[in-house]
Amino acid sequence: MRPVRLVRDPVYGEVDVAASADELNRLADAVAAGEGLLSSASSQGSCTLAGIEIGRTPGPGVLIGLDAGRRVLVISGDDDARAVLAGNLRGMAAERDGGHLHIDYHPGHFYLAEGSVPLVVRSPHGGMPTRRGAAR
């Protein structure tokens, strides 16, 4: 089983999340439950994060933040918003054709809170779709 790999882009600030389907489902379960700490694959470099911490807050929405001192991605929020994020993570874990999912806040976003760090969640089967002519 491939552990979660978290790399923060120093220019754009987004965090790239790559993992096996099992690990993405494990992350989704922790997000839905509102608690958990997942370690990341260790790697050299200041852009690699050490893990993900999940917690509950009253919301509204999910706030995805970065604890720079601990190099940890922090995901917290209310039950309904966390359930939507968990569903998106499960969807990417189940994606058999490759691809990736951008999770970015914009004004009026229905489940992300303002100030959330953008994520790119990669399919366990590659970052781009493999079907010829597949449109997303």
Secondary structure, DSSP 8 states (H G I E B T S, - for coil): ---BEEEE-TTT--EEEE--HHHHHHHHHHHHHT-EEEEB---SSTTB--EEEEEE---SSEEEEEETTTTEEEEEE-HHHHHHHHHHHHHHHH-SS--EEEE---TT-SSB-TT---EEEEBTTBSS--STT---
